[in-house]
Amino acid sequence: MEIAAPGHTGDARGAPRLLEHCAAVERLLQAEGGTARARLENELGGHLAGLLCRALVQRQPSRALILAL
């Protein structure tokens, strides 16, 4: 394999492109913002978000969540 050969420096565009992609991912993550719980509250409201989060951490499904759905 040519890439695995000793002394191979790689494509001159590789590092700058990788940095651009990393910066784009970072911008996406920053735009998303907040915790998953905060995003759920924003989309569904505090009450339903709370029910969903509690149901996710319980071993048995919550009866209240089943009734809410």
ZADO-1210 file (C-alpha; in nm, 4 decimals, padded with zeros to 6 digits):
<atoms>
<atom x="00.0000" y="00.0000" z="00.0000" code="MET" pos="1"/>
<atom x="00.1373" y="00.3330" z="-00.0983" code="GLU" pos="2"/>
<atom x="-00.0084" y="00.5238" z="00.1986" code="ILE" pos="3"/>
<atom x="00.1519" y="00.2900" z="00.4532" code="ALA" pos="4"/>
<atom x="00.4939" y="00.3246" z="00.2935" code="ALA" pos="5"/>
<atom x="00.7584" y="00.4775" z="00.5223" code="PRO" pos="6"/>
<atom x="00.8335" y="00.8415" z="00.4504" code="GLY" pos="7"/>
<atom x="00.5028" y="00.9063" z="00.2754" code="HIS" pos="8"/>
<atom x="00.3920" y="01.2579" z="00.3635" code="THR" pos="9"/>
<atom x="00.0436" y="01.2324" z="00.2161" code="GLY" pos="10"/>
<atom x="-00.1603" y="01.4749" z="00.0154" code="ASP" pos="11"/>
<atom x="-00.0919" y="01.8429" z="00.0820" code="ALA" pos="12"/>
<atom x="-00.4686" y="01.9071" z="00.0860" code="ARG" pos="13"/>
<atom x="-00.5409" y="01.6406" z="00.3484" code="GLY" pos="14"/>
<atom x="-00.4657" y="01.8283" z="00.6697" code="ALA" pos="15"/>
<atom x="-00.6398" y="02.1536" z="00.5701" code="PRO" pos="16"/>
<atom x="-00.9490" y="01.9628" z="00.4545" code="ARG" pos="17"/>
<atom x="-00.9567" y="01.7639" z="00.7783" code="LEU" pos="18"/>
<atom x="-00.9377" y="02.0881" z="00.9779" code="LEU" pos="19"/>
<atom x="-01.2231" y="02.2359" z="00.7710" code="GLU" pos="20"/>
<atom x="-01.4391" y="01.9303" z="00.8371" code="HIS" pos="21"/>
<atom x="-01.3620" y="01.9360" z="01.2100" code="CYS" pos="22"/>
<atom x="-01.4532" y="02.3064" z="01.2229" code="ALA" pos="23"/>
<atom x="-01.7820" y="02.2355" z="01.0429" code="ALA" pos="24"/>
<atom x="-01.8724" y="01.9598" z="01.2901" code="VAL" pos="25"/>
<atom x="-01.7854" y="02.1903" z="01.5810" code="GLU" pos="26"/>
<atom x="-02.0137" y="02.4631" z="01.4394" code="ARG" pos="27"/>
<atom x="-02.2986" y="02.2122" z="01.4082" code="LEU" pos="28"/>
<atom x="-02.2545" y="02.0970" z="01.7660" code="LEU" pos="29"/>
<atom x="-02.2428" y="02.4524" z="01.8988" code="GLN" pos="30"/>
<atom x="-02.5543" y="02.5489" z="01.7031" code="ALA" pos="31"/>
<atom x="-02.7373" y="02.2498" z="01.8512" code="GLU" pos="32"/>
<atom x="-02.6534" y="02.3716" z="02.2012" code="GLY" pos="33"/>
<atom x="-02.7715" y="02.2536" z="02.5369" code="GLY" pos="34"/>
<atom x="-02.8280" y="01.9090" z="02.6761" code="THR" pos="35"/>
<atom x="-03.0573" y="01.6492" z="02.5281" code="ALA" pos="36"/>
<atom x="-03.3000" y="01.7218" z="02.8117" code="ARG" pos="37"/>
<atom x="-03.3022" y="02.0951" z="02.7271" code="ALA" pos="38"/>
<atom x="-03.3667" y="02.0198" z="02.3603" code="ARG" pos="39"/>
<atom x="-03.6513" y="01.7831" z="02.4539" code="LEU" pos="40"/>
<atom x="-03.8030" y="02.0488" z="02.6794" code="GLU" pos="41"/>
<atom x="-03.7788" y="02.2989" z="02.3974" code="ASN" pos="42"/>
<atom x="-03.9549" y="02.0668" z="02.1514" code="GLU" pos="43"/>
<atom x="-04.2060" y="01.8890" z="02.3766" code="LEU" pos="44"/>
<atom x="-04.2454" y="02.1053" z="02.6835" code="GLY" pos="45"/>
<atom x="-04.1168" y="02.0440" z="03.0337" code="GLY" pos="46"/>
<atom x="-04.3815" y="01.7972" z="03.1496" code="HIS" pos="47"/>
<atom x="-04.3518" y="01.5474" z="02.8644" code="LEU" pos="48"/>
<atom x="-03.9728" y="01.5846" z="02.8535" code="ALA" pos="49"/>
<atom x="-03.9626" y="01.4987" z="03.2238" code="GLY" pos="50"/>
<atom x="-04.1800" y="01.1923" z="03.1717" code="LEU" pos="51"/>
<atom x="-03.9611" y="01.0707" z="02.8875" code="LEU" pos="52"/>
<atom x="-03.6364" y="01.1237" z="03.0782" code="CYS" pos="53"/>
<atom x="-03.7673" y="00.9448" z="03.3862" code="ARG" pos="54"/>
<atom x="-03.8932" y="00.6578" z="03.1718" code="ALA" pos="55"/>
<atom x="-03.5501" y="00.6212" z="03.0132" code="LEU" pos="56"/>
<atom x="-03.3755" y="00.5760" z="03.3479" code="VAL" pos="57"/>
<atom x="-03.6342" y="00.3413" z="03.5036" code="GLN" pos="58"/>
<atom x="-03.6158" y="-00.0360" z="03.4696" code="ARG" pos="59"/>
<atom x="-03.9935" y="-00.0710" z="03.4297" code="GLN" pos="60"/>
<atom x="-04.1828" y="00.1548" z="03.1851" code="PRO" pos="61"/>
<atom x="-04.3703" y="00.4308" z="03.3589" code="SER" pos="62"/>
<atom x="-04.7483" y="00.3877" z="03.3587" code="ARG" pos="63"/>
<atom x="-04.7868" y="00.7655" z="03.3303" code="ALA" pos="64"/>
<atom x="-04.5736" y="00.7692" z="03.0155" code="LEU" pos="65"/>
<atom x="-04.7734" y="00.4873" z="02.8570" code="ILE" pos="66"/>
<atom x="-05.0982" y="00.6726" z="02.9348" code="LEU" pos="67"/>
<atom x="-04.9539" y="00.9997" z="02.8015" code="ALA" pos="68"/>
<atom x="-04.8684" y="00.8455" z="02.4658" code="LEU" pos="69"/>
</atoms>
